[in-house]
Amino acid sequence: GLRAVKHYMQRTAVQGSPTMLAAISKQWVRGAKVEEDRIHPFRKYFEELQPGDSLLTPRRTMTEADIVNFACLSGDHFYAHMDKIAAAESIFGERVVHGYFVLSAAAGLFVDAGVGPVIANYGLENLRFIEPVKPGDTIQVRLTCKRKTLKKQRSAEEKPTGVVEWAVEVFNQHQTPVALYSILTLVARQHGDFVD
């Protein structure tokens, strides 16, 4: 019954440091060792990337002008971003930066703009805004390769690719996490596996 299942689950639990769990599972877990390289991770092919490959970005300070410009561009004029008086009475105590602008600014910090092995964004998962970002706050991003999934070629003409899941951690100037999420990218492989 259920008791036997729970007993079995307890007996198969794996415990250890985050670095040990990452080595066993072949996927990076928060708290595990990261490897920073002079080569931007977006410059690496699927085969070259390893869980734990990481990039710590430069910093960017968020301004009131950023809030206004993003509101005009996106059409998001929510009071917590645009109305100083109403925002002062809110749970935030003052105006806050749009969460989606924080994500966009984070991408601006970690994306390598040149043509390379990263082909496209494939998705975004498990987004959490942990702390509000206020005008004057400075953000920085740690991008870490979390796991890789081979994408099977359906034809010889199809470009060989894989999906890479990246852990994204956005911090403020106090090293407090403000946003945590995963992005998925489609990454080129150096060699295909199609067999007719």
Number of C-alpha atoms within 10 A of each C-alpha: 5 7 8 9 10 11 10 11 10 10 9 9 7 10 8 9 12 15 18 16 16 21 16 12 13 15 18 27 23 14 10 16 18 18 13 14 10 6 10 15 24 21 16 18 18 25 15 11 19 20 23 26 20 24 22 15 17 11 15 18 15 20 16 16 10 16 22 17 13 19 18 11 9 11 9 15 15 11 14 21 23 20 13 15 13 14 18 14 12 13 8 14 14 18 24 23 24 23 17 13 17 19 18 12 19 24 14 13 19 20 14 14 9 9 9 13 18 25 13 12 13 13 11 13 13 9 13 13 16 13 14 17 22 21 17 13 17 17 25 22 24 19 25 26 26 25 21 21 12 15 16 13 16 13 13 12 9 11 16 21 26 21 20 25 24 25 24 24 20 24 23 21 14 9 11 13 19 19 22 19 16 21 19 20 21 21 29 22 20 14 12 17 14 14 8 6
